[in-house]
């Protein structure tokens, strides 16, 4: 399977410090699932969540790769290449 350079460049995964959406917690909103940015380590809510903070984070920062922060899930997603990779 071909893997993009964004994913190839990751040598150490950043995992969430806490299992909360850093933005939703500020406003008291709920989230469905959590994702962690592999550039800056921010943990934010997924696209199934009302606020979709992680996708907004990508559009604002252009940080390309996230991992699932959900316990038991082991995958990466590259936004620019729309590439899903399990690890």
The first five atom37 places (N, CA, C, CB, O) and aatype in JSON, in Angstrom:
{
  "aatype": [20, 20, 20, 20, 20, 20, 20, 20, 20, 20, 20, 20, 20, 20, 20, 20, 20, 20, 20, 20, 20, 20, 20, 20, 20, 20, 20, 20, 20, 20, 20, 20, 20, 20, 20, 20, 20, 20, 20, 20, 20, 20, 20, 20, 20, 20, 20, 20, 20, 20, 20, 20, 20, 20, 20, 20, 20, 20, 20, 20, 20, 20, 20, 20, 20, 20, 20, 20, 20, 20, 20, 20, 20, 20, 20, 20, 20, 20, 20, 20, 20, 20, 20, 20, 20, 20, 20],
  "atom_mask": [
    [1, 1, 1, 1, 1],
    [1, 1, 1, 1, 1],
    [1, 1, 1, 1, 1],
    [1, 1, 1, 1, 1],
    [1, 1, 1, 1, 1],
    [1, 1, 1, 1, 1],
    [1, 1, 1, 1, 1],
    [1, 1, 1, 1, 1],
    [1, 1, 1, 1, 1],
    [1, 1, 1, 1, 1],
    [1, 1, 1, 1, 1],
    [1, 1, 1, 1, 1],
    [1, 1, 1, 1, 1],
    [1, 1, 1, 1, 1],
    [1, 1, 1, 1, 1],
    [1, 1, 1, 1, 1],
    [1, 1, 1, 1, 1],
    [1, 1, 1, 1, 1],
    [1, 1, 1, 1, 1],
    [1, 1, 1, 1, 1],
    [1, 1, 1, 1, 1],
    [1, 1, 1, 1, 1],
    [1, 1, 1, 1, 1],
    [1, 1, 1, 1, 1],
    [1, 1, 1, 1, 1],
    [1, 1, 1, 1, 1],
    [1, 1, 1, 1, 1],
    [1, 1, 1, 1, 1],
    [1, 1, 1, 1, 1],
    [1, 1, 1, 1, 1],
    [1, 1, 1, 1, 1],
    [1, 1, 1, 1, 1],
    [1, 1, 1, 1, 1],
    [1, 1, 1, 1, 1],
    [1, 1, 1, 1, 1],
    [1, 1, 1, 1, 1],
    [1, 1, 1, 1, 1],
    [1, 1, 1, 1, 1],
    [1, 1, 1, 1, 1],
    [1, 1, 1, 1, 1],
    [1, 1, 1, 1, 1],
    [1, 1, 1, 1, 1],
    [1, 1, 1, 1, 1],
    [1, 1, 1, 1, 1],
    [1, 1, 1, 1, 1],
    [1, 1, 1, 1, 1],
    [1, 1, 1, 1, 1],
    [1, 1, 1, 1, 1],
    [1, 1, 1, 1, 1],
    [1, 1, 1, 1, 1],
    [1, 1, 1, 1, 1],
    [1, 1, 1, 1, 1],
    [1, 1, 1, 1, 1],
    [1, 1, 1, 1, 1],
    [1, 1, 1, 1, 1],
    [1, 1, 1, 1, 1],
    [1, 1, 1, 1, 1],
    [1, 1, 1, 1, 1],
    [1, 1, 1, 1, 1],
    [1, 1, 1, 1, 1],
    [1, 1, 1, 1, 1],
    [1, 1, 1, 1, 1],
    [1, 1, 1, 1, 1],
    [1, 1, 1, 1, 1],
    [1, 1, 1, 1, 1],
    [1, 1, 1, 1, 1],
    [1, 1, 1, 1, 1],
    [1, 1, 1, 1, 1],
    [1, 1, 1, 1, 1],
    [1, 1, 1, 1, 1],
    [1, 1, 1, 1, 1],
    [1, 1, 1, 1, 1],
    [1, 1, 1, 1, 1],
    [1, 1, 1, 1, 1],
    [1, 1, 1, 1, 1],
    [1, 1, 1, 1, 1],
    [1, 1, 1, 1, 1],
    [1, 1, 1, 1, 1],
    [1, 1, 1, 1, 1],
    [1, 1, 1, 1, 1],
    [1, 1, 1, 1, 1],
    [1, 1, 1, 1, 1],
    [1, 1, 1, 1, 1],
    [1, 1, 1, 1, 1],
    [1, 1, 1, 1, 1],
    [1, 1, 1, 1, 1],
    [1, 1, 1, 1, 1]
  ],
  "atom_positions": [
    [[0.85, -1.19, 0.0], [0.0, 0.0, 0.0], [0.89, 1.24, 0.0], [-0.96, 0.0, 1.23], [1.86, 1.33, 0.75]],
    [[0.55, 2.18, -0.84], [1.28, 3.44, -0.87], [0.84, 4.32, 0.29], [1.06, 4.16, -2.21], [-0.35, 4.45, 0.58]],
    [[1.81, 4.92, 0.94], [1.55, 5.84, 2.03], [2.16, 7.18, 1.65], [2.13, 5.31, 3.39], [3.27, 7.23, 1.13]],
    [[1.44, 8.25, 1.89], [1.92, 9.57, 1.51], [3.08, 10.02, 2.41], [0.78, 10.6, 1.58], [3.31, 9.45, 3.48]],
    [[3.79, 11.03, 1.96], [4.92, 11.56, 2.72], [4.5, 12.14, 4.06], [5.64, 12.61, 1.91], [5.27, 12.09, 5.02]],
    [[3.28, 12.7, 4.13], [2.82, 13.25, 5.41], [2.82, 12.17, 6.49], [1.4, 13.85, 5.26], [3.23, 12.41, 7.62]],
    [[2.36, 10.98, 6.13], [2.32, 9.88, 7.09], [3.71, 9.28, 7.28], [1.32, 8.8, 6.63], [4.08, 8.93, 8.4]],
    [[4.46, 9.14, 6.2], [5.82, 8.59, 6.3], [6.7, 9.41, 7.24], [6.46, 8.52, 4.91], [7.58, 8.85, 7.9]],
    [[6.48, 10.71, 7.31], [7.31, 11.59, 8.12], [7.06, 11.44, 9.62], [7.07, 13.02, 7.72], [7.86, 11.91, 10.43]],
    [[5.98, 10.79, 10.0], [5.66, 10.62, 11.43], [6.49, 9.47, 11.98], [4.13, 10.36, 11.64], [6.37, 8.33, 11.52]],
    [[7.32, 9.78, 12.95], [8.17, 8.75, 13.55], [7.72, 8.41, 14.97], [9.62, 9.21, 13.57], [8.03, 7.32, 15.47]],
    [[7.0, 9.31, 15.62], [6.5, 9.08, 16.97], [5.1, 9.66, 17.06], [7.45, 9.72, 18.04], [4.9, 10.85, 16.8]],
    [[4.13, 8.83, 17.43], [2.75, 9.3, 17.5], [2.52, 10.17, 18.73], [1.79, 8.12, 17.52], [3.02, 9.89, 19.82]],
    [[1.76, 11.23, 18.52], [1.32, 12.08, 19.62], [-0.04, 11.55, 20.08], [1.25, 13.61, 19.19], [-0.96, 11.43, 19.27]],
    [[-0.16, 11.25, 21.36], [-1.42, 10.74, 21.91], [-2.06, 11.82, 22.77], [-1.19, 9.45, 22.73], [-1.36, 12.73, 23.24]],
    [[-3.37, 11.74, 22.99], [-4.03, 12.79, 23.76], [-3.55, 12.86, 25.21], [-5.54, 12.57, 23.74], [-3.24, 11.84, 25.83]],
    [[-3.48, 14.08, 25.72], [-3.15, 14.27, 27.13], [-4.38, 13.95, 27.98], [-2.67, 15.73, 27.4], [-4.27, 13.38, 29.07]],
    [[-5.55, 14.32, 27.47], [-6.82, 14.04, 28.12], [-7.82, 13.62, 27.04], [-7.35, 15.28, 28.93], [-7.68, 14.01, 25.88]],
    [[-8.81, 12.84, 27.41], [-9.82, 12.41, 26.44], [-11.0, 13.39, 26.45], [-10.31, 10.97, 26.76], [-12.12, 13.04, 26.81]],
    [[-10.7, 14.63, 26.04], [-11.71, 15.67, 25.9], [-11.39, 16.48, 24.65], [-11.76, 16.59, 27.16], [-10.23, 16.57, 24.25]],
    [[-12.41, 17.06, 24.05], [-12.19, 18.02, 22.96], [-11.8, 19.33, 23.62], [-13.47, 18.18, 22.03], [-12.56, 19.9, 24.4]],
    [[-10.61, 19.82, 23.28], [-10.08, 21.03, 23.9], [-10.96, 22.25, 23.66], [-8.7, 21.3, 23.38], [-10.97, 23.18, 24.47]],
    [[-11.71, 22.27, 22.56], [-12.59, 23.4, 22.25], [-13.99, 23.2, 22.83], [-12.68, 23.6, 20.74], [-14.56, 24.14, 23.38]],
    [[-14.55, 22.01, 22.71], [-15.9, 21.75, 23.23], [-15.95, 21.94, 24.75], [-16.36, 20.33, 22.87], [-16.96, 22.42, 25.28]],
    [[-14.88, 21.57, 25.43], [-14.85, 21.67, 26.88], [-14.96, 23.13, 27.32], [-13.56, 21.04, 27.44], [-15.51, 23.41, 28.39]],
    [[-14.46, 24.05, 26.52], [-14.51, 25.49, 26.84], [-15.94, 26.02, 26.81], [-13.65, 26.28, 25.86], [-16.28, 26.95, 27.56]],
    [[-16.78, 25.44, 25.95], [-18.15, 25.95, 25.77], [-19.21, 25.02, 26.35], [-18.42, 26.17, 24.31], [-20.4, 25.32, 26.29]],
    [[-18.77, 23.89, 26.9], [-19.73, 22.95, 27.48], [-20.46, 22.11, 26.44], [-20.72, 23.68, 28.31], [-21.5, 21.53, 26.73]],
    [[-19.91, 22.05, 25.21], [-20.55, 21.26, 24.15], [-20.14, 19.79, 24.26], [-20.18, 21.81, 22.76], [-19.15, 19.45, 24.92]],
    [[-20.91, 18.94, 23.6], [-20.64, 17.51, 23.57], [-19.92, 17.13, 22.28], [-21.94, 16.69, 23.7], [-19.97, 17.87, 21.29]],
    [[-19.25, 16.0, 22.3], [-18.58, 15.47, 21.11], [-18.89, 13.99, 21.0], [-17.04, 15.72, 21.18], [-19.35, 13.37, 21.95]],
    [[-18.62, 13.42, 19.82], [-18.87, 12.0, 19.56], [-17.57, 11.21, 19.71], [-19.47, 11.79, 18.15], [-17.49, 10.29, 20.53]],
    [[-16.56, 11.57, 18.92], [-15.25, 10.9, 18.96], [-14.16, 11.96, 18.97], [-15.07, 9.93, 17.74], [-14.4, 13.12, 18.64]],
    [[-12.96, 11.54, 19.35], [-11.84, 12.47, 19.44], [-10.72, 12.08, 18.48], [-11.31, 12.52, 20.86], [-10.51, 10.9, 18.19]],
    [[-10.01, 13.09, 18.0], [-8.86, 12.91, 17.11], [-7.71, 13.74, 17.65], [-9.22, 13.31, 15.64], [-7.93, 14.78, 18.27]],
    [[-6.46, 13.28, 17.42], [-5.29, 14.03, 17.87], [-4.43, 14.4, 16.68], [-4.48, 13.2, 18.89], [-4.04, 13.55, 15.89]],
    [[-4.13, 15.69, 16.57], [-3.29, 16.23, 15.5], [-1.86, 15.74, 15.71], [-3.35, 17.78, 15.47], [-1.33, 15.82, 16.81]],
    [[-1.25, 15.25, 14.66], [0.11, 14.74, 14.75], [1.17, 15.81, 14.53], [0.3, 13.63, 13.76], [2.36, 15.51, 14.6]],
    [[0.76, 17.03, 14.26], [1.71, 18.13, 14.16], [1.85, 18.83, 15.51], [1.27, 19.14, 13.08], [2.96, 19.04, 16.0]],
    [[0.73, 19.2, 16.11], [0.78, 20.0, 17.34], [0.27, 19.28, 18.58], [-0.01, 21.25, 17.14], [0.46, 19.77, 19.7]],
    [[-0.38, 18.12, 18.42], [-0.87, 17.37, 19.56], [-2.24, 17.78, 20.07], [0.09, 17.49, 20.66], [-2.7, 17.24, 21.08]],
    [[-2.92, 18.71, 19.4], [-4.26, 19.12, 19.83], [-5.22, 17.94, 19.71], [-4.78, 20.32, 18.98], [-5.16, 17.18, 18.74]],
    [[-6.08, 17.77, 20.71], [-7.12, 16.74, 20.67], [-8.46, 17.45, 20.54], [-7.08, 15.83, 21.94], [-8.84, 18.26, 21.38]],
    [[-9.17, 17.13, 19.45], [-10.4, 17.82, 19.1], [-11.43, 16.82, 18.59], [-10.15, 18.9, 18.05], [-11.11, 15.66, 18.34]],
    [[-12.67, 17.26, 18.45], [-13.77, 16.38, 18.07], [-13.8, 16.09, 16.57], [-15.08, 16.99, 18.49], [-13.28, 16.85, 15.75]],
    [[-14.44, 14.97, 16.23], [-14.5, 14.45, 14.86], [-15.63, 15.11, 14.05], [-14.7, 12.94, 14.89], [-16.36, 15.96, 14.55]],
    [[-15.73, 14.7, 12.8], [-16.76, 15.24, 11.9], [-18.17, 14.78, 12.26], [-16.45, 14.84, 10.48], [-19.14, 15.4, 11.81]],
    [[-18.32, 13.73, 13.05], [-19.65, 13.31, 13.5], [-20.13, 14.16, 14.67], [-19.63, 11.83, 13.9], [-21.31, 14.13, 15.02]],
    [[-19.24, 14.91, 15.26], [-19.57, 15.8, 16.37], [-20.16, 17.09, 15.82], [-18.33, 16.09, 17.25], [-19.81, 17.5, 14.72]],
    [[-21.04, 17.75, 16.58], [-21.69, 18.97, 16.08], [-20.72, 20.07, 15.64], [-22.59, 19.51, 17.14], [-20.99, 20.75, 14.66]],
    [[-19.6, 20.24, 16.35], [-18.69, 21.36, 16.05], [-17.56, 21.02, 15.07], [-18.09, 21.85, 17.31], [-16.95, 21.93, 14.52]],
    [[-17.29, 19.76, 14.84], [-16.27, 19.32, 13.88], [-14.95, 20.1, 14.04], [-16.79, 19.49, 12.44], [-14.38, 20.58, 13.07]],
    [[-14.5, 20.2, 15.29], [-13.32, 21.02, 15.57], [-12.03, 20.54, 14.89], [-13.1, 21.06, 17.05], [-11.21, 21.37, 14.5]],
    [[-11.84, 19.22, 14.73], [-10.58, 18.78, 14.12], [-10.49, 19.18, 12.66], [-10.42, 17.27, 14.26], [-9.43, 19.6, 12.21]],
    [[-11.56, 19.06, 11.91], [-11.53, 19.47, 10.51], [-11.34, 20.98, 10.41], [-12.83, 19.05, 9.78], [-10.63, 21.46, 9.52]],
    [[-11.96, 21.73, 11.3], [-11.74, 23.19, 11.32], [-10.28, 23.49, 11.63], [-12.67, 23.86, 12.38], [-9.69, 24.41, 11.04]],
    [[-9.7, 22.73, 12.54], [-8.28, 22.88, 12.88], [-7.42, 22.64, 11.63], [-7.87, 21.89, 14.02], [-6.5, 23.41, 11.36]],
    [[-7.72, 21.6, 10.89], [-6.96, 21.33, 9.65], [-7.07, 22.5, 8.68], [-7.47, 20.03, 8.98], [-6.06, 22.95, 8.14]],
    [[-8.28, 23.0, 8.44], [-8.46, 24.08, 7.47], [-7.75, 25.35, 7.93], [-9.94, 24.37, 7.26], [-7.26, 26.12, 7.09]],
    [[-7.68, 25.57, 9.22], [-7.02, 26.77, 9.75], [-5.49, 26.64, 9.76], [-7.51, 27.06, 11.16], [-4.78, 27.59, 9.43]],
    [[-4.98, 25.46, 10.13], [-3.54, 25.27, 10.33], [-2.84, 24.55, 9.19], [-3.31, 24.52, 11.6], [-1.63, 24.7, 9.01]],
    [[-3.59, 23.75, 8.44], [-3.04, 22.88, 7.39], [-2.18, 21.75, 7.98], [-2.21, 23.69, 6.41], [-1.37, 21.17, 7.26]],
    [[-2.35, 21.43, 9.26], [-1.68, 20.27, 9.85], [-2.31, 19.04, 9.22], [-1.8, 20.24, 11.44], [-3.51, 18.83, 9.39]],
    [[-1.55, 18.21, 8.51], [-2.14, 17.21, 7.62], [-2.64, 15.91, 8.23], [-1.17, 16.88, 6.62], [-3.59, 15.33, 7.71]],
    [[-2.04, 15.43, 9.33], [-2.33, 14.07, 9.78], [-2.89, 14.06, 11.2], [-1.08, 13.2, 9.71], [-2.41, 14.78, 12.08]],
    [[-3.92, 13.22, 11.4], [-4.5, 13.0, 12.72], [-4.51, 11.5, 13.01], [-5.94, 13.59, 12.81], [-4.41, 10.68, 12.1]],
    [[-4.64, 11.17, 14.29], [-4.92, 9.79, 14.67], [-6.22, 9.79, 15.46], [-3.75, 9.17, 15.51], [-6.64, 10.82, 15.98]],
    [[-6.84, 8.63, 15.54], [-7.99, 8.48, 16.42], [-7.48, 8.51, 17.85], [-8.78, 7.17, 16.12], [-6.47, 7.88, 18.17]],
    [[-8.18, 9.25, 18.69], [-7.84, 9.29, 20.12], [-8.75, 8.34, 20.91], [-7.97, 10.72, 20.67], [-8.68, 8.29, 22.14]],
    [[-9.58, 7.59, 20.2], [-10.49, 6.66, 20.85], [-9.74, 5.42, 21.31], [-11.64, 6.26, 19.9], [-8.97, 4.84, 20.54]],
    [[-9.93, 5.01, 22.56], [-9.28, 3.79, 23.04], [-9.61, 2.6, 22.13], [-9.71, 3.48, 24.5], [-10.77, 2.38, 21.78]],
    [[-8.6, 1.85, 21.77], [-8.78, 0.66, 20.94], [-8.73, 0.92, 19.45], [-10.07, 0.05, 21.26], [-8.61, -0.04, 18.68]],
    [[-8.81, 2.16, 19.01], [-8.71, 2.48, 17.59], [-7.28, 2.85, 17.27], [-9.68, 3.63, 17.19], [-6.64, 3.62, 18.0]],
    [[-6.76, 2.3, 16.16], [-5.36, 2.52, 15.79], [-5.28, 2.85, 14.31], [-4.48, 1.28, 16.12], [-5.01, 1.98, 13.48]],
    [[-5.52, 4.11, 13.98], [-5.44, 4.53, 12.6], [-5.01, 5.99, 12.48], [-6.77, 4.33, 11.91], [-5.13, 6.77, 13.43]],
    [[-4.52, 6.32, 11.29], [-4.13, 7.69, 10.93], [-4.97, 8.13, 9.74], [-2.61, 7.78, 10.61], [-5.43, 7.3, 8.96]],
    [[-5.17, 9.42, 9.61], [-5.87, 10.01, 8.48], [-5.06, 11.2, 7.98], [-7.33, 10.44, 8.87], [-4.67, 12.06, 8.77]],
    [[-4.81, 11.24, 6.68], [-4.14, 12.37, 6.05], [-5.22, 13.18, 5.31], [-3.0, 11.9, 5.06], [-5.82, 12.69, 4.36]],
    [[-5.45, 14.4, 5.76], [-6.46, 15.25, 5.13], [-6.16, 15.56, 3.67], [-6.59, 16.55, 5.9], [-7.03, 15.35, 2.82]],
    [[-4.96, 16.05, 3.32], [-4.73, 16.43, 1.92], [-4.88, 15.27, 0.94], [-3.35, 17.03, 1.77], [-5.36, 15.45, -0.17]],
    [[-4.48, 14.07, 1.37], [-4.53, 12.91, 0.46], [-5.75, 12.03, 0.69], [-3.27, 12.08, 0.61], [-5.95, 11.04, -0.01]],
    [[-6.57, 12.4, 1.69], [-7.74, 11.6, 2.05], [-7.35, 10.13, 2.16], [-8.87, 11.77, 1.01], [-7.97, 9.26, 1.56]],
    [[-6.31, 9.88, 2.96], [-5.73, 8.56, 3.1], [-5.9, 8.05, 4.52], [-4.25, 8.59, 2.72], [-5.51, 8.7, 5.48]],
    [[-6.5, 6.87, 4.64], [-6.73, 6.19, 5.92], [-5.74, 5.05, 6.04], [-8.2, 5.66, 6.03], [-5.63, 4.22, 5.13]],
    [[-4.99, 4.99, 7.15], [-4.0, 3.94, 7.36], [-4.15, 3.39, 8.77], [-2.56, 4.47, 7.12], [-4.1, 4.14, 9.75]],
    [[-4.34, 2.07, 8.86], [-4.37, 1.44, 10.18], [-2.94, 1.09, 10.59], [-5.26, 0.16, 10.17], [-2.09, 0.81, 9.74]],
    [[-2.68, 1.12, 11.89], [-1.35, 0.75, 12.38], [-1.46, -0.23, 13.53], [-0.57, 1.98, 12.82], [-0.44, -0.66, 14.07]]
  ]
}
